[in-house]
Amino acid sequence: MIGLPPLRALHYFHQAALHSSFSVAAERLHVTHSAISHQIRQLESWMGKPLFVRSNGRVKLTSHGEQLLQSCQQAFGELRSSCETIRTDLRQHISLSCSPSFLSQWLIPRIASFYQRYPDIEIRFQPLTAVSQLRSEHIDVLILSHGEPPENDIDATLVSEDEIGPLCAPEFASQLQSGNDLCALPLLHADTRLHAWTEWAEKAGVSGTFSGGKHFDSLTLGIQAARSGLGVLMAPRLLVRQELEDGTLMAPLGFVRVERATWMMTKQSRRHDPAISLFRDWLREAAQP
């Protein structure tokens, strides 16, 4: 490389300078004493200045040697750190994008079991983004509720068919025996799913107007409001499994399947990456009813 001496010579110098000994450097590098001396003489010739003072079989750095040692420590330290970061990133990290509601309601409550099984794999959570970010490899995995699988260059694994239904706190359950009862109950809406009530009514064969009621910025806030007894919310079964199991939410009218499904997507060329494959297998297992 232009402007730099041979890397081997710098490496040998670095070890000799650290230990103030050609012999110790030779032992650590598993080479002969003469090999160390030869490389350092070449380095001094290239520099045009002595780097060591040699006296009675001992060596001591000159001022130029001290300057070069400091630079070597910084450069080799940065190289070591960068190489380890790259090596670790390729092997142990997954950049995952999903909706905030899926993250908070489904993934976070279950991810501990993944870390227990695979402690060397770290999941880095990213905001929900587009499929194009998989193609550019800005993210590794995208979990998305989508009408159809994407194009052939994207590998898509079905996580769950999407089913939605009206959810309420236990105190409302006795008042919700049919779709007609909804007109007398306070409705809740997540602004991220503004058409959820209309979608459900069409699939369930229920007529009526479902536009009134309180609005929340996210589905997660809407679920919290429903749990707190503020009204009836339309939400997917997948995201409220825990609430249904512990009885803090109820679905008196059940659920209907809609024309969407939740998919785990990754770039087709990366579908066999070890970490991604392990996460896919865990996700399918965790998503089982």
C-alpha positions in Angstrom: 0.0 0.0 0.0 1.4 3.4 -1.0 2.7 5.4 2.0 2.9 2.4 4.4 5.7 0.0 5.2 4.9 -3.8 5.1 2.2 -4.8 7.6 4.4 -7.7 8.9 7.2 -5.4 9.8 4.8 -3.1 11.7 3.3 -6.2 13.5 6.7 -7.4 14.5 7.8 -4.0 15.6 4.6 -3.6 17.7 5.3 -6.8 19.7 9.0 -6.0 20.1 8.2 -2.4 21.3 5.4 -3.5 23.7 7.8 -5.9 25.5 11.1 -4.0 24.9 12.5 -7.3 23.8 13.1 -9.0 20.4 13.2 -12.4 22.1 9.8 -12.0 23.8 8.3 -10.8 20.5 9.7 -13.9 18.8 8.2 -16.2 21.3 4.7 -14.5 21.1 4.8 -14.6 17.3 6.3 -18.1 17.0 9.1 -16.9 14.9 12.9 -16.7 15.3 14.8 -13.9 17.0 16.6 -13.2 13.6 13.2 -12.9 11.9 12.2 -10.1 14.3 15.6 -8.4 13.8 15.3 -8.7 10.0 11.8 -7.1 9.9 12.7 -4.3 12.2 15.9 -3.5 10.2 13.8 -3.3 7.1 11.3 -1.1 8.9 14.1 1.3 10.1 15.5 1.3 6.6 12.1 2.2 5.2 11.6 5.0 7.8 15.2 6.3 7.4 15.5 6.5 11.2 16.4 4.2 14.0 13.4 2.9 16.1 15.4 1.2 18.8 18.6 1.9 20.7 20.5 -1.4 21.0 22.9 -1.8 24.0 24.4 -4.8 25.7 21.8 -7.1 24.2 18.9 -4.9 25.3 16.7 -2.6 23.2 15.0 0.6 24.0 12.7 2.7 21.9 13.9 6.0 20.4 11.6 9.0 20.3 10.5 8.0 16.8 9.9 4.5 18.0 7.7 5.7 20.8 5.7 7.7 18.3 5.3 4.7 16.0 4.3 2.4 18.9 1.5 4.8 19.9 0.2 4.8 16.3 0.5 1.0 16.1 -1.5 0.6 19.3 -4.3 2.8 18.1 -4.4 1.3 14.6 -4.2 -2.4 15.6 -6.8 -1.7 18.3 -9.2 -0.2 15.8 -8.6 -3.0 13.4 -9.2 -5.6 16.1 -12.5 -3.9 17.2 -13.8 -3.5 13.6 -13.0 -7.1 12.7 -14.7 -8.4 15.8 -17.8 -6.2 15.2 -18.1 -7.3 11.6 -17.6 -11.0 12.5 -20.1 -10.8 15.3 -22.7 -8.9 13.2 -22.6 -11.5 10.5 -23.1 -14.3 13.0 -25.1 -13.1 15.9 -27.5 -10.2 15.1 -30.9 -10.0 13.4 -32.3 -6.6 12.5 -36.1 -7.1 12.7 -38.8 -4.7 11.7 -42.5 -5.0 12.8 -45.4 -2.9 13.9 -45.3 -1.4 17.4 -48.5 -3.3 18.3 -47.0 -6.7 17.2 -43.8 -5.9 19.1 -45.4 -4.9 22.4 -48.4 -7.2 22.4 -46.9 -10.4 20.9 -43.1 -10.4 20.4 -41.8 -8.8 23.6 -43.8 -11.0 25.9 -42.4 -14.1 24.2 -38.8 -13.1 23.1 -37.3 -14.2 26.4 -37.7 -17.9 25.4 -35.8 -17.2 22.2 -32.9 -15.6 24.1 -32.9 -18.5 26.5 -32.6 -20.9 23.7 -30.1 -18.9 21.6 -28.2 -16.6 24.0 -25.6 -15.7 21.3 -28.2 -14.2 18.9 -29.4 -10.6 19.5 -32.6 -9.2 18.0 -32.4 -5.5 17.1 -35.9 -4.1 16.8 -36.6 -1.5 14.1 -39.7 0.5 13.3 -42.1 -0.9 10.7 -40.8 -0.4 7.2 -41.3 -1.4 3.6 -40.4 -4.7 1.9 -37.9 -2.7 -0.2 -35.7 -2.4 3.0 -35.3 -6.2 2.9 -34.0 -6.0 -0.6 -31.4 -3.4 0.3 -30.6 -5.4 3.4 -31.2 -2.4 5.7 -33.2 -4.9 7.7 -32.9 -8.7 7.9 -36.4 -9.7 8.8 -39.8 -8.1 8.4 -43.0 -9.2 10.2 -46.0 -7.8 8.4 -49.8 -8.3 8.2 -50.3 -8.4 4.4 -53.0 -9.5 1.9 -50.7 -11.6 -0.3 -47.2 -13.0 -0.2 -44.7 -10.7 -1.8 -42.7 -11.2 -5.0 -40.5 -14.3 -5.6 -37.3 -12.5 -4.4 -38.7 -12.4 -0.9 -39.1 -15.5 1.2 -42.4 -15.4 3.2 -43.3 -17.7 6.1 -46.9 -17.7 7.3 -47.0 -16.8 11.0 -50.8 -16.7 11.4 -54.0 -16.2 9.5 -55.5 -12.9 10.6 -58.8 -13.1 12.6 -60.4 -10.0 14.2 -63.3 -9.6 16.6 -64.8 -7.2 19.2 -63.0 -7.2 22.5 -64.1 -5.9 25.9 -63.4 -6.1 29.6 -65.4 -8.7 31.5 -67.9 -6.2 32.8 -69.2 -5.6 29.2 -69.4 -9.2 28.2 -73.0 -9.8 29.4 -74.1 -6.7 27.4 -72.6 -8.0 24.2 -74.6 -11.0 23.0 -75.0 -10.1 19.3 -73.8 -7.5 16.8 -76.9 -5.5 17.4 -75.8 -4.8 21.0 -72.8 -2.7 19.8 -75.0 0.3 19.1 -75.5 0.7 22.8 -71.9 0.3 23.9 -69.0 2.7 23.7 -66.7 1.8 20.8 -62.9 2.2 20.7 -60.8 2.8 17.6 -57.1 2.5 16.8 -56.1 5.1 14.3 -53.6 2.7 12.7 -56.6 0.4 11.8 -59.4 2.9 11.0 -61.3 0.4 8.8 -61.2 -2.5 11.2 -64.9 -2.1 12.4 -66.2 -1.9 8.8 -64.1 -4.9 7.8 -65.4 -7.0 10.6 -69.1 -5.9 10.0 -68.8 -7.0 6.4 -67.3 -10.4 7.3 -69.6 -11.0 10.2 -72.8 -9.9 8.4 -73.6 -7.2 10.9 -75.2 -3.9 9.8 -74.8 -0.6 11.5 -72.6 2.5 11.9 -69.4 2.0 13.8 -67.7 5.3 13.4 -68.4 6.9 16.8 -66.4 6.5 20.0 -62.9 7.2 21.3 -59.8 7.1 19.2 -56.3 6.1 20.1 -53.0 6.6 18.3 -52.1 2.9 18.4 -53.6 -0.5 18.7 -51.6 -1.1 21.9 -53.2 1.9 23.6 -56.6 0.8 22.3 -56.1 -2.6 23.9 -55.1 -1.0 27.2 -58.3 1.1 27.0 -60.5 -1.9 26.4 -58.8 -3.7 29.4 -59.6 -0.7 31.5 -63.3 -0.9 30.7 -63.5 2.2 28.4 -65.4 0.3 25.7 -65.3 -2.3 22.9 -62.3 -2.5 20.6 -61.8 -4.3 17.3 -58.5 -6.2 17.3 -56.7 -9.3 15.9 -56.9 -12.5 18.0 -53.1 -13.0 17.5 -52.3 -9.8 19.5 -54.6 -10.5 22.5 -53.9 -14.2 23.2 -52.5 -13.4 26.7 -55.4 -11.1 27.6 -57.9 -13.7 26.5 -56.1 -16.4 28.5 -55.9 -14.4 31.7 -59.4 -13.1 31.4 -58.6 -9.4 31.3 -60.3 -9.2 27.8 -63.2 -11.2 26.4 -64.5 -11.8 22.9 -68.2 -12.6 23.3 -68.9 -12.6 19.6 -65.8 -14.6 18.6 -63.6 -13.8 15.6 -63.9 -13.8 11.8 -61.1 -14.4 9.3 -60.1 -11.5 7.1 -58.3 -11.3 3.8 -54.9 -10.9 5.4 -52.2 -12.9 7.2 -49.2 -12.2 9.3 -45.9 -13.1 7.5 -42.3 -13.3 8.4 -40.3 -12.1 5.4 -36.6 -12.1 4.5 -34.6 -11.8 1.4 -34.8 -15.0 -0.6 -31.0 -15.2 -0.9 -30.7 -15.0 2.9 -33.4 -17.5 3.9 -30.8 -20.1 5.0 -28.7 -17.7 7.1 -28.2 -19.6 10.4 -29.6 -16.9 12.7 -32.6 -16.2 10.5 -33.4 -19.9 10.1 -33.3 -20.4 13.9 -35.5 -17.3 14.5 -38.0 -18.6 11.8 -38.3 -22.0 13.5 -38.8 -20.4 16.9 -41.4 -17.9 15.6 -43.5 -20.7 13.9 -43.3 -22.7 17.2 -44.3 -19.7 19.3 -47.2 -18.7 17.0 -48.9 -22.1 17.4 -52.3 -21.7 19.0 
